[in-house]
Amino acid sequence: MTSRRPRASPKEVSAARRQSGGLTSTRDIAPLVERVVAIIEEAQSRVIRTVNSSTVLAAWHIGREIVEFVQRGAPRAESGEQVLEAGWSRLFREKPAVLPQVLPDVRGT
């Protein structure tokens, strides 16, 4: 059975580095900064892709709901223009902050 050495705390490691001059030049810290920047950029990229996918999916579901409402089971609808106008007006009254977040292109409609 081997005995384990006690782990040094982060404060102890940091103090030891300061005493030994471990991080004295900006050249030493450059790789760390590059890795941190890469992590942040990758996270931002994932967030953007997720938001874009969610926005497209929300728009598709909204469109499907509108088509189903207008068609009411018929293969084709006559005209959904009045339904859309009334629907957008009501949505903007009831949820003025939410709709532009889901469908940013309809703000001025």
C-alpha positions as CSV (number, residue, x, y, z in Angstrom):
1,M,0.0,0.0,0.0
2,T,1.4,3.4,-1.0
3,S,0.8,6.4,1.1
4,R,-0.5,9.5,-0.6
5,R,1.2,12.8,-0.2
6,P,-1.2,15.6,0.9
7,R,-2.3,17.8,-1.9
8,A,-1.2,21.4,-1.8
9,S,-4.1,24.0,-1.7
10,P,-4.4,26.4,-4.6
11,K,-3.1,29.2,-2.2
12,E,0.0,27.2,-1.4
13,V,0.7,26.5,-5.0
14,S,0.3,30.2,-5.8
15,A,2.5,31.2,-2.9
16,A,5.2,28.7,-4.0
17,R,5.1,30.1,-7.6
18,R,5.5,33.7,-6.3
19,Q,8.5,32.7,-4.2
20,S,10.1,30.8,-7.0
21,G,9.4,33.5,-9.6
22,G,7.2,31.0,-11.5
23,L,5.2,33.5,-13.5
24,T,7.5,36.5,-13.9
25,S,7.2,37.3,-17.6
26,T,4.2,37.9,-19.9
27,R,5.7,35.3,-22.2
28,D,5.0,32.7,-19.5
29,I,1.3,33.7,-19.2
30,A,0.6,34.0,-23.0
31,P,-0.3,30.4,-23.5
32,L,-2.7,30.5,-20.6
33,V,-4.4,33.6,-22.0
34,E,-4.6,32.0,-25.5
35,R,-6.3,28.9,-24.0
36,V,-8.7,31.0,-22.0
37,V,-9.6,33.1,-25.1
38,A,-10.1,29.9,-27.1
39,I,-12.5,28.5,-24.4
40,I,-14.5,31.8,-24.3
41,E,-14.7,32.0,-28.1
42,E,-15.9,28.4,-28.4
43,A,-18.5,28.9,-25.8
44,Q,-19.8,32.0,-27.6
45,S,-19.9,30.1,-30.8
46,R,-22.0,27.3,-29.2
47,V,-24.4,29.9,-27.7
48,I,-24.8,31.6,-31.1
49,R,-25.5,28.3,-32.9
50,T,-28.0,27.2,-30.2
51,V,-29.8,30.6,-30.3
52,N,-29.9,30.5,-34.1
53,S,-31.3,26.9,-34.1
54,S,-33.9,27.7,-31.5
55,T,-35.0,30.8,-33.4
56,V,-35.4,28.9,-36.6
57,L,-37.3,26.1,-34.8
58,A,-39.6,28.6,-33.1
59,A,-40.3,30.4,-36.4
60,W,-41.1,27.0,-38.0
61,H,-43.5,26.1,-35.2
62,I,-45.2,29.5,-35.3
63,G,-45.7,29.2,-39.1
64,R,-47.1,25.7,-38.7
65,E,-49.6,26.9,-36.1
66,I,-50.7,29.8,-38.3
67,V,-51.1,27.5,-41.3
68,E,-53.1,25.0,-39.3
69,F,-55.3,27.7,-37.9
70,V,-55.9,29.4,-41.2
71,Q,-56.6,26.2,-43.1
72,R,-58.8,24.6,-40.4
73,G,-58.2,21.1,-41.9
74,A,-58.7,22.2,-45.5
75,P,-55.9,21.4,-48.0
76,R,-55.5,25.1,-48.8
77,A,-56.7,28.3,-47.2
78,E,-58.4,31.2,-48.9
79,S,-56.4,34.0,-47.3
80,G,-54.7,34.2,-44.0
81,E,-53.9,37.9,-44.2
82,Q,-56.5,39.1,-41.8
83,V,-55.6,36.3,-39.3
84,L,-52.0,37.3,-39.5
85,E,-52.7,41.0,-39.0
86,A,-55.0,40.3,-36.0
87,G,-52.5,37.8,-34.6
88,W,-49.5,40.0,-34.8
89,S,-51.4,42.9,-33.2
90,R,-52.5,40.8,-30.3
91,L,-49.1,39.3,-29.8
92,F,-47.4,42.7,-29.7
93,R,-50.0,43.9,-27.2
94,E,-49.7,40.8,-24.9
95,K,-46.0,40.0,-25.3
96,P,-44.2,43.1,-26.6
97,A,-40.8,42.0,-25.3
98,V,-40.9,38.3,-26.2
99,L,-41.9,38.3,-29.8
100,P,-39.0,40.4,-31.2
101,Q,-36.6,38.1,-29.3
102,V,-38.1,35.0,-31.0
103,L,-38.7,36.6,-34.4
104,P,-36.4,39.7,-34.7
105,D,-37.4,40.3,-38.3
106,V,-41.0,41.2,-37.5
107,R,-40.4,44.1,-35.2
108,G,-41.7,46.7,-37.6
109,T,-44.7,44.7,-38.7
